[in-house]
Amino acid sequence: MRDRPDPRSGMDFSLRDLLTILFRRRRPAMLFFLTVIIVVLISTILTPPFYQVTAAILVKTQRAETLPGTRREVTEGDLNTEIEILKNRQLLEQVLLSLEQESKGDSSPIGQRTPGLLTRGRRWVVGLLGRQRMTEFEQNVLRLQRQLSITPLRNSSIIQISYESEDPEWATKVVRTLTDRYLAWRSRVFQPPQTAAFFEEQLQMAKEQLQQAEAALSEFVEKETVTMIEGPGKADAIAQQKSLALGRLDNLEKEFFETESLIRQQENTVTSLSERLAQEPERLLSSSRQHIYPAVEEIERELVHLLLERDNLLQSFDEDNRLVRDIDRRVELAMQHREEARRRAGGIDGTDINPVHQDTKAELYAARTRLEGARGRRDVLHGQIRTLREQLDDLNRKGFTFEKLYREAKAAEEKYLFYREKHEEARISTAMDDRNLTTVSVAQEALKPLRPVGPSLTINLLLAMLLGGAGGIIIALVLESLDHTFTTGVDLEHKLGLPHLASVPESQ
């Protein structure tokens, strides 16, 4: 026969080599394969059939279209919340208690089923180690938690509940009781019975606070004569009154400053006229005398002209101005010339009233009258400004008080509306709970299965064939690797280092 590489030699290992090994080790491999098949077949036949009961829970975002709020899609968090409620230990305990009460008188209620060999062995070990043993009911709760399968269906708002048991009627009761208890439990969790009463109490308190706030605001409006003006900005008459008062105050202050400026001008005019009047004689030498020098009249006219020009300059400049000082020097020279001319007119013994003195005196009287009027106007304006500022301070005080009362009334109204809405939601929710109109509903009730879901003889045999075949191959390879005999020329050369010359086939 032709030599082939050995898997132990580290050389290439082909499928033919594997088949050769399997053929050589066919007995143990076949024995393992058949053993696995027989064991799985016997186990499948002896295993009692078990049934699976399923139910579906539809999760919605709202109870009904009448409830306020914006509709939204059911999120993964909503589904997980419902799943956690379904897995709640207290809920499962209530399910078992309810089933125990229903199964009283039956031959095998859940709390009295005979434990298996493994269960009894585990209890014996736990007791031997001194650990605290669980009661039969607690063990049933744990068993129910393990056997229950609660999963959300993909791309849907449905939660599927599955339970497997050897007894189809028992599995159906478990799933039905779980869905019923879940709906009742969820109603208490999301909407406690006292919620409506709580919101009604809060609603009454909010209503009383709103009435008190509105009464305080109404009393303030009547007492302070404030007119409410509802508009886009929810304005009131105080704001308009303040605006008008500020505008009037601005005008009065401008007029007051103008009056102050006018008073200063009139004071300067009075001072100037007083100085002129003091310098001007009340009477002059009579001009009807023929022996009066004509130069005196010329000087008098020039003096009057200079004095008038000086008054005009004082309207625009101060007395320290160069032009005013020049006029003063010219007036002084003119008066000196007038005195000299009078002294030379020695024969004059008659006098007349000085018209310049009379005119200056009249102008001084008029200027003083205007000054007193301006001062009186200033005092009146000052009083009006002070009164108006007091009114503004009073309006500011009223405004602050009004804003405070208005905000309190607005906050009380919002609180009242909030609790009224919550009370209405709680009332509708309670009414819907009484009629089982919740945000979740049973989309598929638990029905008694018609046929078992396992064990499947076909699937188990296929798995046994795969397992037996893989195990047989592994056993053949292991036995081959443990065999140290020479079976091929390659083994001989590899182990002894001697050349292989020929092979003698086994005689038939």
LOBAVO-412638 format. One record per atom (N, C-alpha, C): residue in one letter; x, y, z. Coordinates in steps of 0.02 Angstrom, whole numbers, plus 50000, padded with zeros to 5 digits. Layout:
% residues N
AXYZ...
END
This chain:
% residues 508
M500424994150000M500005000050000M500445006250000R500145011949981R500535018249976R500545021550044D501145024050063D501215027450128D500885034350125R500575036150182R500245042750187R500525046550247P500495053150246P500755056950303P500345055650365D500675055850421D500345054850485D500185061550517P499595062250550P499435068750581P499905070650636R500255065750664R500715067350719R501395069750694S501515069050629S502175070750602S502265077950586G501735081850592G501785088950577G501755090450504M501665085350459M501625086550388M500905087950368D500765088850303D500095090450279D499615084750297F499015086850318F498505082050339F497905083050293S497735078050253S497195078650204S496565075250229L496035076250190L495395073050206L495455065550203R495865063150157R495955055950151R496285053050214D496755056750241D497065054650304D496555054250359L496105059350362L495575059250413L495125053250405L494935051850342L494505046050330L494855039550348T495505039350336T495885033350354T495865032150429I495965037750466I495955037150540I495265035050563L494735038050534L494065036250554L493905028950538F494165026650482F494045019650464F494415014950513R495015016950531R495395012850576R495095012950647R494805018650666R494505019250733R493745019450729R493475015750682R492755016150670R492345013250727R492605008350761R492205005150813R492075009950872P492595012950903P492435017550958P492045023650935A492185026150875A491815031950850A491085030350839M490965024450808M490275022350796M489915020950861L490285018050909L489985016550974L489755023051009F490185028151006F489995034451038F489405037651001F489415037350935F488865040250896F488205036950912L488205030250914L487575026750928L487355027851000T487835028351046T487655029551116T487295036151124V487565041351092V487255047951097V486555047751067I486485044451010I485825044050978I485325040451023I485535034851052I485085030951094I484895034951157V485395038251188V485255042051250V484775047751235V484905051451183V484455057051165V483765054451148L483725048951112L483085046251092L482685044051154I483025040551200I482675038251260I482455044251303S482915049251309S482745055151349S482145058951320T482145059351254T481585062851221T480935059151231I480965052551226I480355048551234I480105048851306L480575048551354L480375048551424L480195055451451T480445060751418T480285067451441T479555069051426P479175071151476P478475072751464P478425078951419P477925079351379P477845085251336P477685091551377F477905097251353F477755103551387F477425108251337Y477015112651365Y476605117051325Y476805124351339Q476715128351289Q476885135451295Q476245139551284V476115144051332V475535148651328V475805155751322T475545159451274T475765166351262T475185171151266A475345177151284A474865182751285A475235188951261A474875193851235A475175199951209A474845205951242I475265210651263I475045216851295I475205222551247L474695226551230L474785232351186L474865238551230V475425242151220V475575248151258V475405254251216K475015258851245K474835265151211K475095270951251T475105276751220T475365282751253T474835286551290Q474205285851273Q473655289451305Q473075284751317R472665286651364R472075282651379R471565283351324A471425289551305A470915290851254A471055297551223E470725298951168E470835305251133E470605311251174T470165309951225T469895315551264T470405318251313L470925314351329L471415316851377L471845322251346P472015327651384P472425332951356P473135330651347G473495334251305G474195332751292G474315330951220T474935331051202T475135329451134T475295322051127R475035318951077R475165311951066R475895310951045R476185305351064R476875303751046R476925296151036E477475294151007E477585287050995E477815283651060V477665277151064V477885273251121V478635272151115T478995273851167T479725273351167T479945266651198E480585265251190E480875259251221E480825259651297G480885265851324G480825266651396G480125264951421D479605266651382D478925264751401D478845257251404L479105253751354L479055246451354L479445243251412N480045245951425N480445243251480N480105244351547T479755250051554T479395251251616T478845246051627E478475244551575E477945239551581E478235232651594I478805231151564I479125224651575I479345223951648E479625229251675E479845228951745E479255228151792I478685231151775I478085230151816I477865222851812L477895219951753L477695212951745L478155208251783K478795210151789K479275205851825K479295207351899N478885211851923N478885213751993N478755207652038R479155206952089R479095201152133R478425201152170Q478205206852193Q477565207052229Q476995205052183L477045207152119L476515205252072L476505197652063L477095194552056L477125187252048L476885183752111E477035186452169E476785183452231E476015183752233Q475725189352212Q475005189752210Q474715184652161V475065183652104V474825178652055V474825171652087L475365169852121L475395163252152L474885162552208L474795167752249L474295167352302L473595166452273S473455170052219S472805169352187S472715162352159L473235159552129L473185152852102L473125147552157E473465148652213E473405143952268E472695143852296Q472395149752300Q471705150052324Q471225146552276E471355147252211E470925143952162E471035136352162S471645134252178S471815127052173S471695123352238K471365126452287K471215122852350K470735117252335G470905111352359G470495105552345G470755101452287D471205104352247D471485100552192D472005095752219S472175090952177S472645085852199S473365088352201S473515093252159S474215095652156S474235103152148P474045106952200P474135114152195P474865116052192I474995122152172I475685124152159I476125123752220G475845125352277G476245125252338G476365118352366Q476045113052338Q476105106352367Q476375101252316R476685103452262R476925098652212R477545095152239T477605088952221T478155084852246T478805087052213P479315089052251P479945091252221P480315085452190G480715087052139G481105081952106G481725080052145L482095075052115L482685072652149L483215077952156L483325081852102L483835087252105L483635092552156T483005094152158T482785099252206T482895096952278R482725090552291R482815088052358R483555087652376G483965085652328G484685085552341G484965092452355R484735097352317R484985104152329R484765106652398R484165105052419R483935107052485R484345103752540W484525097352528W484925093852578W485615096952585V485915098852529V486575102052531V486535108852565V486015112652549V485935119252581V485855118652656G485445113752677G485365112652749G486005110352782L486395106052746L487025103752774L487525109452783L487525114152736L487995119852741L487765125052791G487165124252817G486925129052867G486625135352839R486525135652774R486235141652745R485485141652757Q485205147652756Q484495148352769Q484095145652710R483645141252724R483235138152672R482635142552655M482465142752592M481875146452570M481255142252581T480715145652591T480085142152599T479855139552531E479355135252533E479095132352471E478805137852427F478475142752458F478175148152419F478705152452386E479255154052421E479795158052392E480125154252335Q480195147752342Q480485143852287Q480025143852226N479375143652239N478905143952183N478935150752148V479045156052186V479105162752156V479725162952111L480285160352136L480895160252095L480805155952033R480455150252041R480345145951983R479915149351931L479405153051955L478975156751909L479365162251872Q479815165651908Q480225170751876Q480665167851821R480935161851834R481375158751784R480975156251723Q480395153751735Q480005150751680Q479625155951639L479535161751666L479185167051629L479665170351579S479405171651520S479785175251469S479385181351448I479645187351463I479295193651448I479765197751404T479585198451341T480015201851293T479595206451248P479865212251228P479505216551181P479615214051110L479085214251071L479155212351000L479495218050962R479935216150917R480335221150882R479905225350836N480055231950836N479705236750793N478955236750805S478765236250868S478055236350886S477985239050957S477355240050977S477195242251045S476875236651085I477075230551070I476775224651100I477295221051143I477085218951201I477505214951247I477205207851248Q477635202851235Q477405195951233Q477595192451298I477095189051327I477195185251389I477135177851371S477655173951388S477665166751373S477805162951437Y477465157151443Y477575152851502Y477505145651479E477985141551498E477995134551479E477865130151540S477475125051530S477315120351584S477085113751554E477155108451594E476905101951572E476145101551571D475835105751611D475105105851616D474845111851576P474515110851520P474275116551481P473765120851518E473335117651556E472835121551594E473175125951646W473665123151680W474035126951731W474395132951699A474725131851642A475085137251608A474595142751586T474005140651563T473505145551542T473265149751601K473155146451659K472945150151719K473485155151741V474105152951738V474655157451759V474665163751717V474645162951651V474695168851606V474075173251613R473485170251618R472875174251625R472875178051691T473055174651744T473075177951809T473595183451810L474155182251777L474675187451775L474435193651738T474115192851681T473865198751644T473335202451684D472875198751717D472355202151756D472655205851815R473095202551851R473415205851909R473855211751886Y474155210951830Y474585216351803Y474175222651789L473595221951758L473175227751744L472955231151808A472745227251858A472535230251922A473135233451958W473705229951957W474305232651990W474535239151957R474515239251892R474735245251855R474285251151869S473635249951875S473165255351891S473335258551958R473515254352006R473695257152072R474365260752070V474825258352028V475485261552025V475445268351991F475115268651933F475095274851895F474535279551917Q474025277051946Q473465281251967Q473195278752033P473515280652090P473255278552155P472545280952165P472145277452204P471445279552214P471375286352246Q471865288352288Q471795294852321Q472045300652279T472255299352218T472515304852176T471975309952161A471385307652142A470845312352126A470655316452186A470635313352245A470475317152306A471015322252322F471635320352311F472185325052324F472135331152278F472035329852212F471985335452166F471365339652180E470835336652203E470235340552219E470365345052279E470735342452329E470915346652387E471365352352366Q471865350852325Q472315356152301Q471945361152257L471455358752219L471065363252177L470665368152219Q470365365852273Q469985370352317Q470445375452349M471035373252371M471515378052401M471745383152349A471885380952288A472095385552235A471535390452218K470915388052220K470335392352205K470275397752258E470355395952322E470325400952376E470885406052369Q471485403652354Q472045408352344Q471925413052286L471625410452232L471475414752175L470955419952193Q470445418052230Q469935422952251Q470235428252296Q470665426252341Q470985431252385Q471425435952345A471815433352298A472255437652258A471845442352215E471305439952184E470885444352143E470535449552185A470325447652246A470005452552290A470495458052311A471115456052328A471615461052346A471765465752288L471825462952227L471955467152169L471365471752155S470755469352161S470165473452149S470115479052200E470255477452264E470225482552316E470745487952304F471345485952284F471865490952270F471675495352210V471385492352159V471185496252100V470655501352118E470165499352159E469635504052178E469905509452225K470335507552271K470595512452320K471055517552287E471475515252243E471965519652211E471725522352144T471115520852126T470825523252062T471275521552003V471455515152000V471865512751945V471405509451894T471485511251831T471075508351778T471475502851744M471185496951742M471505491351708M471365491751633I471885491151594I471825491351522I472145485051495E471745480251475E472005474051446E472185475151373G472795473651356G473025474451287G473535469251270P473875470051214P474395465151195P474935464451248G475105470051280G475615469851332G475335469351401K474675468351408K474345468151472K474535474251514A474445480251484A474635486451517A474095488551565D474235493951603D473745496751648D473805504251645A473315507751678A473295515051674A473885518251710I474185514851758I474755517851794I475325519251747A475455514751701A476005515851654A475875521951610Q475245522751588Q475085528651547Q475135534951589Q474885534751651Q474945540651694Q475675542551706K476085537551717K476795538951727K477105541951664S476915539551607S477175542151544S476975549451534L476335550851548L476095557851542L476435562351592A476505559951654A476825564051706A477555565451689L477905560451662L478605561451643L478665566551587G478205566151538G478225571151484G478085578151510R477595578851555R477435585351583R478015587951626L478335583451665L478905585451706L479475587851663D479595584751608D480125586951562D479985593951536N479355595251517N479175601951492N479245607151547L479035605451608L479085610351663L479815611751680E480235606751679E480945607951694E481265612251641K481085611251577K481345615651525K481115622851535E480475623551550E480205630351562E480525633451624F480675629451675F481005632051735F481705634551720F482085630751680F482755633051661F482725639351619E482235639851574E482155645951535E481985651951579T481565650751629T481395656151675T481995658351716E482405653551737E483015655351773E483475659651730S483535657951666S483945661951621S483655668951612L482985669351607L482655675851600L482765680051662I482735677051722I482845680751784I483545683651786R484045679651765R484725682251765R484795688251717Q484475687751659Q484505693351612Q484165699551641Q483595698651673Q483235704351702Q483625707451760E483945703151798E484365705851852E484925710151825N485245707951771N485775711951740N485495718551713T484895718151683T484585724251657T484425729251712V484145726751769V483985731051825V484615734251854T485135730351860T485765733051887T486035738551841S486015737251776S486265742251728S485845748651730L485185747951731L484745753851733L484815757651799S484925753951852S485025757351917S485655761551916E486175758851888E486805762751883E486705768851838R486355768051783R486225773751739R485805779051774L485295776751810L484865781551844L485245785451898A485715781951931A486105785351982A486565790651951Q486795789451892Q487245794251859Q486865799951823E486235798951809E485845803951771E485505808651820P485615815451814P485265820351859P484525820451843E484145821851896E483415822051887E483185828151848R483545834051857R483365840251822R483975842951786L483865846551730L484395849651691L484265857151685L484785860951669L484705868151659L484205869451603S483835874351611S483315875951561S483635877751495S483385874651443S483655875851375S483335881851342S482855885151377S482525891051347S482915897451356R483415897151399R483835903151409R484285904151348Q484325910351327Q484715911851266Q485455911651278H485665912651346H486375912951358H486675906051370I486265900251361I486545893551368I486965891951307Y487545889051317Y487975887451262Y487685881751221P487715882451157P487465876851114P487855870351124A488475870751148A488875864651156A488575860051209V488205862851259V487925858551312V487405853751283E486985856351239E486475852051209E486795846551167E487325848251132E487665843151091E487965837751135I488265839851191I488555834951237I488025830451267E487445833651283E486895829651312E486655824351263R486585826151201R486365821351151R486875815751143E487505817551140E488025812451133E488035807751194L487935810751254L487935806751315L487355801751315V486765804151294V486195799551290V486325793951239H486615795651183H486775790651133H487265785351159L487765787751196L488255783151224L487945778451276L487515781451317L487185777251369L486745771851338L486375773751286L485965768751252L486395763351219E486935765251189E487385760351159E487685755751211R487835758651271R488095754451325R487575749251349D486945751451352D486425746651373D486355740951323N486405742751260N486365737451209N486945732451214L487535735151228L488115730651235L488045726151296L487765728651350L487675724651410L487175719051400Q486755719551350Q486295714051336Q486665707951309S487255709151279S487625703651248S488285702151282F488575707151317F489235706251347F489225708151420D489745705951455D489835707751525D490145714651530E490165717351592E490455724051602E491215724051594D491525718251599D492255717951590D492455717651518N491975717351473N492135717051402N492465723451379R492905722551330R493285728451306R492825733751276L492335731751238L491865736751207L491485740551261V491275737051314V490905740551367V491355745351403R491985743251414R492455747851449R492585754051406D492635753251341D492735759051297D492145763851301I491545761051301I490945765251307I490935768851373D491145765451427D491165768651494D491645774651494R492215773651462R492695779351460R492415785251420R492075783651365R491785789051325R491225792451362V490825788551400V490285791651441V490595796251494E491135793651525E491465797651578E491735804251549L492045803951490L492305810051458L491735814851440A491175811751415A490605816051396A490315819551457M490285816251513M490015819351574M490485824851599Q491145823651593Q491615828851613Q491525835051569H491445833751503H491345839551458H490695843151475R490175839251493R489535842451509R489595846851572E489975844551622E490065848451684E490455854751670E490955854151629E491355860151612E490925865251576A490495862451530A490055867151493A489565870451539R489315866951588R488845869951636R489175875251679R489805873951698R490145878951739R490275885351701R490405884551637R490515890551597R489865894451586A489285890651591A488635894251583A488425896951651G488785902151676G488675904651744G488025908451753G487725911151701G487135915351710G486485911451709I486535904751712I485925900851706I485645899651776D485035901351787D484715900351852D484055896351846G483825894251789G483205890251780G483375883051760T482955878151780T483055871051764T482425867951736D482515862151700D481955858151673D482045850751694I481505846851690I481535839551705I481955836151652N482395831651677N482845828051632N482455822251600P482325822351535P481945816951503P482325810251504V482985810451501V483365804251504V483265800851571H483275804951623H483165802251690H482475799151695Q481975802551668Q481295799951670Q481235793351630D481525793251571D481495787051530D481855781251564T482435782851591T482825777551624T482445774851684K482125779451721K481735777551779K481145773051759A480825774751703A480255770651679A480495763751656E481055763651622E481335757151601E481535752951661L481815756051713L482005752451773L481385749451808Y480845753151810Y480235750751840Y479955744751801A479965745451735A479715739951694A480165733751701A480825734851705A481285729151713A481175725651780R481075729851833R480945726751898R480285722951899T479795725651863T479155722151859T479235715351824R479605715451768R479725709151734R480125704251776L480595706851815L481005702551858L480565699251912E480125703351943E479685700451994E479215695251964G478975696551903G478535691651870G478905685151855A479535685851831A479925679851817A480075675851880R480215679451935R480335675951998R479705672452023G479135675752015G478515672452034G478375666351991R478505666951926R478415661251882R478875655551901R479505657151921R479975652051941R479725648352004D479455652352052D479205649052112D478615644452097V478185646652051V477615642552032V477855636151998L478335636851952L478605630951918L478945626151966H479305628952014H479645624752063H479135620852104G478595624052123G478075620552159G477745615152117Q477615616852054Q477305611852010Q477775605751999I478425607251992I478905601751982I478935597352045R478945600452103R478955596552165R478325592352172T477755595252156T477125591452161T477115585752111L477365587152050L477355581951999L477825576252017R478395577852047R478855572552069R478555568452126E478195571652170E477845567952222E477325563352191Q476975565752139Q476495561552104Q476835555552071L477425556852041L477795551352011L478015546152062D478255548552120D478435543852173D477825539752195D477255543152200D476645539552220D476435534552165L476525536552101L476355531952047L476835525952046N477475527252060N477945521652064N477765516752120R477575519552177R477365515252232R476745511252213K476265514752182K475665511252159K475835505952107G476295507752063G476485503052010G476805496752039F477265497652088F477575491852118F477055487452154T476615490752191T476095486952226T475635483452177F475455487052123F475005484152073F475335478152039E475985478952020E476335473451988E476375467352034K476505468552097K476545463052145K475875459452150L475335463352159L474675460352165L474475456952100Y474655459852043Y474485456951979Y474855450351968R475505450151986R475885443951979R475605438552026E475425440452087E475135435552133E474485432852105A474055437252078A473425434952049A473555430551988K474055432351947K474205428351888K474475421451908A474925421451958A475195415051981A474645410652012A474195413852050A473645410052079A473185407252025E473085411151971E472665408751916E472995402851881E473645403251867E473995397751834E473985391551878K474085392451943K474055386751989K473365383651989Y472855387851990Y472175385251989Y472025381351925L472235384151868L472125380751804L472505374151801F473115374151829F473515368051829F473175362451868Y472955364151929Y472625359051971Y471945357151943R471605361751910R470975359951879R471075354951823E471605356051783E471755351351729E471955344451757K472385344551810K472595338251840K472005334651873H471565338451904H470985335351935H470535332151883E470465335551826E470055332751773E470375326451745E471045326651736E471385320651712E471315314951761A471395316451826A471325311151876A470615308351878R470125312851870R469435310451870R469295305851811I469525308051751I469435303851692I469825297351699S470435297851726S470855291851734S470525286951782T470245289551837T469915285151885T469305281851854A468925285851816A468335282951783A468535277651733M469075278751697M469305273851649M469575267651683D469915268651741D470155262851778D469575258551801D469035261851822D468445258051844D468155253851787R468245256151726R467985252551668R468545248851629N469135248451661N469705244951631N469925248051565L469865254751560L470095258251500L470765261351516T471285257251516T471955259551534T472365260851472T472985263251483T473435264451427T473735258151399V473625252451432V473825246051405V473215241551400S473235237051354S472675232451345S472955225751323V472555220651335V472745213851316V472595212851242A473105212951201A473005212051129A472875204751112Q473145200151151Q473035192951140Q472975189551208E472395186651221E472295183251284E472645176451284A472755173951344A473075167451351A472565161951335L472715157851286L472285152351264L472635145751277K472235140751293K472515134051306K472815131351242P473455129251243P473775126751182P473485120051160L473455118951096L473175112851068L473685107251063R474315108851055R474835103851050R475455106251087P475875101651109P476475103751147P476995106851100V477425110751129V477965113851090V478605109951098G478615104951142G479215100951150G479085095151195P479545090451199P480175090351160P480065088151089S480475090651043S480425088950972S480905083250957L480625077550937L481035071650923L481495072950863T481235076150812T481645077450752T482235081950768I482105087350802I482645092050818I483155088750864N482905085050914N483375081850960N483805076650925L483505072850877L483895067950840L484425071350796L484235076850765L484725080450724L485295083050767L485135085650824L485655088050870L486075082250895A485745076550909A486125070750933A486595068250879M486365068150815M486805065950761M487405070650754L487285077150759L487845081850755L488325080850813L488045080250872L488465079450931L488835072750928G488475067250910G488795060750906G489325060450853G489185063450794G489685063450741G490305067350760A490215073350789A490795077350810A491175073850865G490795070850913G491145067350967G491515061250942G491225057450893G491575051650866G492225053550831I492205059050792I492815061350759I493345063250810I493145066650862I493625068750914I493925062650949I493495057750964I493745051650998I494245047950952A494085047550887A494545044150840A495215047750838L495215054350835L495845058050833L496225057350898V495875057350954V496215056651018V496535049751023L496155044451005L496435037651008L497035036850961E496985040150904E497545039850856E498165043150883S498055048850918S498635052350946S498935048651004L498545044451038L498815040551095L499125033951073D499055031951010D499325025650985D500035026750962H500525023050994H501235023850978H501505018250934T501095014150905T501325008750860T501465011550791F501875007650752F502045009650684F501525006850637T501195011050601T500685008850554T500865010450482T501335014950472T501545016850404T502295017550402G502555017450340G503275018550333G503485025550356V503065030250349V503215036950373V503325037050448D502885033250485D502975032850557D503655029750574L503845024850536L504485021650549L505065026450540E505075029850484E505615034750471E505615040350523H505005042350545H504955047950592H505185045950662K505005039950682K505175037850750K505895035350757L506115031050708L506765027850714L507315031250674G507135035350628G507635038650587G507955034150535L507635028350520L507895023550471L507515024350406P507865022950351P507515023550286P507015017950276H506465019550245H505945014650230H506055012050159L506185005450155L506335002450090L505724999450056A505314995850096A504724992750065A504234991050120S503614989550096S503074987750142S502764981350116V502604976950164V502284970450146V501554971050168P501094970650120P500384971250138P500154965250181E499664966550220E499394961350264E499044956150220S499174949750236S498874944350196S498124944250207Q497794942750153Q497064942550157Q496834935950184
END
